[in-house]
Amino acid sequence: MTTIEVFADVSCAFTHYGLSHLAELRSARRLDFVLRVRAWPLEWVNDRPIDPDAVERQVTALRRGIAPDLFAGFDPEVLPTSSIPALGLAAAAYETDDETGEAVSFALRDTLFEHGRDISDPSVLDDVATRFGIDPPSPDAADAAVRSDWADGQSRGVVGSPHFFTPGGDGVFCPSLEITKGEGGPQIEYRADIVEALLAGIVE
């Protein structure tokens, strides 16, 4: 099975849309690939915590423009104080197999964006881990796994969340969206041409 690597933060609204959209296309077209979602911790990249107001503006732009049915339970008040524990849990899930890792990566984002739960809360992470039969990593193990992904992403030229890599090694930032800055927040357009180019690289 083909593996697509995605470097991303679990609190990134653009990633939630991008992964959901790609999964929908995979199902509709019966494509055979798995998404290996790796950590790109924006709080470390930017050297500051995630800004709830910025994420809220992203969510508003996405719902207004191209994703009216997503982010049903989004609440900026429950954005995680840190995404490292959740990213570490996803990394631990991939140690079982890629399918489990992908499922946990999606579940964490659904828990945050669709159900409005704080994925930095250990009890919430325990619920996700139990659902998929995995053991949450220790804080040290989570930190080490996230740092490893972050270092690998830096060496491969990751520029932001999400950054996709096809099997041939070609990387593209946020392939489904054209994002520009506007006075009231980001302006977003869907880029079908780039999505189709990414899918072409997957199925070659």
N, C-alpha and C positions, 0 to 999 in steps of 0.2 A: 504494500500500500504506500502511496506517495505521502510524504510528510511535508507540510508547510510550516515553517517556523514564523512565529509572530512575537516580536518583543513589544511588551505593552504593560501599562499600569492597570490594576484592577479598578481604580477609581476614574478611569478615563472614559468619558461618555462617547467619544468618537470610536473607541475600541469596542464598546458594547454594541454600537450600531454595526460596525464593520464585521465583527465576528458573526452576529446574528444574520446579517444579510448574506454573508458567504455560506453559512450553514443552510440557509433557505435555498440558495442556488444549487448547492451540492445535492440537496434532496430532490429538487425539481428536475435536475438534469441527470440524476443518478451517477454522480461523479464519485470516484474512489480516492479520497484523500483524508488525512487526519490533520488537525491543527495542533501543533505543539506550541502552546502559548507560554512564552518565557518572560521573566521579570525585567521590566524597565522601570525602576522605581523613581517616579517623578519627584518625590520629596528629596531624593539624593541628587538626582540630575540637576534640579533647580536650587538645591540647598535651602529649601523652605517647605513647610507643610502644604498639602493640597489646599487651594483656595475654594471654599464652598460656593462663593459668589461666581467665580469663573466657571465652575462646573455647571451651576444652574443656568448660566447664559448659554453654555454649549447645549444643554438639554433642551432649553427653550427653542434654540435655533433648529435643532434636529427635529423636534416635534412639529414645529411650524412649517418646516421645509419638506422633509422627506420621510419622517418616521413618526407619524401621528399615533401609532399604536404601541410604541415603545415607551419606556420610562414611566409606566403607569403608577408605580409606587414611589417615585423619586422624592426624597426629602433631604434638602441640603443640611438639615440639622443632624442627620445620622451619617454623614460622610465620615469615613474612618479617620481617626486621629493619625493613624499610620497604616499604610497598605502592606507593610513588610510581613506581618503574620499571615495575611491572606495569600500573598504571593508565595510565601514559604509553604503553605498548605498545598497550593497547586503544584509546586515543585515536588513535594512528597508524593502526591497522587501520580505524577508521571513516573515515579519509580516502580509503580505497579505495572502500568502499561500506558501507551499513548491514549487509548480510548478513555481510560479512567481519568487521566490527566486532563484531557479535553473536557470531559463531562464536569469535572470539578471546577475548571476554569469558567465554564459557562454558568454553573450553579452559583458560584460566588458573585458573578456580575448580576445574575437574576435576583439573588438575595438582596443586593444593594439597590439596584435600579428599578426592579419590578415589585419588590416586597418591602422596601424601605427599612431594612435592618442593617445595623452597624456591624460590618464585617471585621472590625478590630476588636469586637467583643468576643472573648474566649468561648462563651456559651454558644454564640452563633456559629463560630467556626467548628465547635464540637458537633453541632447539629449537622453541618454539611459533611464533616468527616465521617460521622456515624452513618449517614445516608449512603455513603459509597464504600463503607467498610475499610477505612484507612485510619491510621493513627496520626493525630496532629504532631508535627515536629516540635522539638524543644525550641525555645527562642533562639538559642545559639545555632541550632541546625537550620532554622528558617533564615536567619541572618546570613549564614555562610552560603546557602543555596542562592539567595537573592544576589549576594555580592558576586558570586560566580557568573550568573547570567548577565549582570550589569557589566562586568569586565569583558565578557565575550561580546556583548552588544557594542561596547565602545570600540573594540578591536575590529568589528565588522562594519563600522560606519553607521550605526543606528542614529537617526536624527530626531526621533520623537516617537510618541505612542499614538497609534500602532505602526510598527514597521515590519513589513512582510518580506520573507525570503522564499523564493521558489526553489525547487530542487537544483536548478542550475546555478544557484548562488546569487541570482539577481535580486536586489532589494528595492522596495518601493514603499515610501511613506504614505500611510492612509489612502490606499488606492481607490476607495469608493467615493472619496469626498474631495471637492475643491473648496478650500477654506480661505476666506479673506476676512480681514478685520473691518468691522463697521462701527459706527457710533454707538449703536445699541447692543453690540455684541457681535459674534462671528456671523458672517454671511456664508451660507453653505449651498453648494450645488452638487448633484449626483454626477459622477464621472463614469458613465457606462463604458466608454472606450478603454479606460485604464483597467476597469474590472475585467473586461473581456480579454485584455492582454494578459492579465494575471492568470485567468483561467486557462488561457491557451498555453501558458508556461507550465501549468499543473498537469494538463492532460497530454502533453507531447510525449 
